[in-house]
Amino acid sequence: MTHQIAALPMYDWPEVRAATDAQWTRIRHVLRESGIDAPDALTRETGDLYDFWRRPDILFAQTCWGPMGDGLAECVHVIGQPDYSDVEGGEGEFYRSVVLMRSDDETSRSVTSPSVLERLPSITSRQEAIRNRRFAYNVPDSMSGYLALKADLGSLDLFREQIPTGGHRASIRAVAANRADICAIDCRSWALAQCHEPAAAELVPSGWTSPRKGLPYITSRQTPPETVSAMRSALMDAGLIVG
C-alpha cells in the first residue's frame, strides 16, 4: 500500500466532488496500469495549500503557475498540463481568464469566444471601461485572478481599489453584490460558476486575458525521476495531459 498521497484541489467545488473523484479514478487507473502505486482516494484535508504543495509524500497534485514562479518549482516536478479545450476560453494546455463585470454596469459588454483562440477579445482594448473600478481578486500570486491581468495591462494602477477575497467564487460574489466592480476568473472556474454559483447570473464577460499555460499537475521533488517519466508517458498516452 502506498504512503504517497494525491489531491486535486483547484477545481474541487463541493458540487462537483463526485466528478473530481471520477477524474482521479481515471488517472489512478492509468498510473496503476504503468506499475505506479497510486493511492485509492484523494486527500482533501490539505490545509494551507502553500504548505501542502511542498509535502514530500505527494505523488500527484495540481497547482498554479503563480506559486510555481514564487519558489514552489524548487520543491516539485511538473508532470504535465491538463487540456482546457472543453471550456470557453481554453485551448489545449492554454487557458485565459475571463474579466467579469455586473450585467447592469453601463460599461460592461458581454463577449463570447469564437472557436479561434486568437480572435478572442482582449482586455487590453477595454482599459478605459475598467479604469477607476474596484478590482476583486482571490490572492496576489494567482496567475488567473491577479498576475495575468497585471501582466496584460502593464500594472493594476488603473483600478481605484484592489480587494482581496481569498477565492474565485468569493470574487464573483463580491462583484455581484456590488462590493467590487470587476474580477478575473480562469475559464474553467467560470464554467463551474455558471453551473453552480447563483451570483454568476449577475455577471457578464467584458474581456479576456492573453493565453497562458493552465494549472499544471505536479509531484514531489522526492519522486524518483523514473517514476515522473513513467507517469508523464502514461498520462500522455491516455490523453490525460497535453504537455
N, C-alpha and C positions, 0 to 999 in steps of 0.2 A: 504494500500500500504506500502510495506516495505521501511524502510530508510536504510537498510543494502545494501552493495554492493558486487559484485563478480568480479573476474578478473582471467584470465588465461594467464599471460604474458610470460611464459617461452618459449613456442614454437610458439608464435603467429606471425610468419613471415608474411609480407604483402601478400605474395602469397597464404597463407592458412587461411586467416581470415574467410572465409566462413566456412571452416571445423571447426575452433575453435568455431565459433558461433553455429554450429550444435552440437558440443560436449557439449557446455553449455546448449543447448536446451534439450538434453537428461538428463543431470544432474538436470536441473531445474525441469523437469517433475517428476523425481523420488522424489526430495525433496518436491515438492508441493503435490504429492500423499501421502506423510507422514505427511502432515499438516504444513510444514515449508514454510514460506512466502518468497520464493526466488525471487530475482529481475528479471525483464523481460530480461534485456540485460547486457552484460559485460561492466565493466568500463575499458576504455583503456587510459584514462588520468591519468596514475599512477604517473608521475613524478619520483622522486628518489625512486627506489623500496625499499631501506633500510628504508626509512621513511614510505612508503606506507604500507609495511607489518605490521607495528605497529599500524595502524589505528584501533580504537576500533569498527568501524562500518563494518568491513569485515566479511561477512558471509562465503565466500568461496573464496579461492585463492590457488595459488601454489607457492612454494618457493624452495630453495636449502638447502641441509644439511650443506653447508659451513656456511652461515649466521646463521643457527639454532644453530650451535656449538659456535657461536660468540655472543650470547646473545639474539637472536630472540626467542629462545624457551621459554623464560620467558614471552613473550608477546602474545603467540598464543597457541592453542590446535592443535595437529595433528589429522586430520580426518582419513587419511589412505593413502595408496600408490597406484598409478596407475599401470597398467600392461604394461610391456615393451616387452612382448613376441612377438609382431608383428614386431620388428625390429632386425636386425642382431646385436648381442652383448647384447641382453636383454633376461631375462627370469623371468617371474612373476614380483615381486616387485624389482628385482635387475637389474642393468644396468652396463655396462662397458663404459669406454671412449676408443675410437679408437685413436691411435697415428699415425699421418699423416706426410708424407714427400712428396716432389715432385717426380713425376714418373721418372724424368730424373736424379735423385740423384743416384749415383752409389752404395750407401749403402742402398738404400730403398729396401724393399722386400714386395711385395704385399701379404697379407694374407687374408683368408676368415674364417668365423666362422662356424665350423660344428655344428650340432644340439645339441651336448652335451656340455654344458657350460664349464665343467671342462677341456675340450680339447682345448679351445681357446688358441692361442699363447700368452705368457706373455711378456710384455715389459721388464721385468727384464732380459730376455735372450738376449735382444738387446742393452744392455748398451754400449758396445764398438762401435756399429754402430751409436749411437746418441751422443757420447761423443764429447765435444767441439763444439757442434752445437748451433745455435741461437734458443732459445725457445720462441715462441709466446704464450701468454695466455690471456684470457679475463680479469679476475680480480683475485687478490690473495686469495680471500676467496671462490672462486668457487671450489666445490668438483670435478666436472668433468674436468674443464680446468686447474686446478693447484694442489689442495690438494691431489687428488687421485694419480697422478703421483709422487708427492713428497713423499707420504707415501710408495708407491711401491718401489721407488728407494732408499729410506732412506734419501735422500736430493736431491736438484736440483743443487748441486755444480758442477756436471759433465758438465753442459752447459756453454758455453763461454759467453753467453749473455742471459738475460731474458727481453722480450719485451712485455709490456702491450698493449693490443689492444682495450679493452672495450667490446668485444663480440666474440662469437664463429665464427660468419660469418666473422668478421674482421680478426680473426686469420687465417682462411682458405685463405683469400685473401692475407694476408701478406706472408704466405709460398709460395703460387702460384706465387707471384710477386718477390720472392727471397729477400724479406726484412727480412725473417726468414727462418729457415730450418725445423722446427718441431713444431707441436701443438697437444694438446689433446682435443678431441671433444666428448661430450657424444653421445651415439649411435643414439638417436633419432634426435639430431641436424644434425648428419652426414647423416642420411637418408633424412632429409629435404634438406640438401645441395646438395646431389646427384640429386635431382629433380629440384632444383630452383636456385642454385648458380653456374654460369659458371666456376668460379675458381676451383670448386671441381674436375673438369675433369682433372686438372693438378696434382692431389694428389693421393696417394695410401696409404692404411693402412700398417703400419710397425710393429704393435704390439697392444696389448690390456692391459688395466689396470685390476686389480682384480675386481670382482663383488662387488658392493655396492648398498645400497638402493637408488632407484630413487628419483625424486623430489616429496616431499610429498604435499598433499592437506592440507590446514590449515584453521582455523577460528580464529577470535579474541579471546583473553583470556576473553573478556567480554561476549562471547556467553555462555548462560546457559548450565551447564553440561548435562541436559536432552536433550537439542537441539543437542549438539555434539553427544551424544549417538544415538539419532534418525537418524541423518544424516549418521553416520557411519553404522548403521544397514541397512538403506535403500539402501545406495550405495553398500554395500557388497552384499546384496541380489540381486541387479540388475547387479552384476558383473562389476561395475564401479570402484571398488577398490579391491585390493587383500591382503591388510594387513594394 
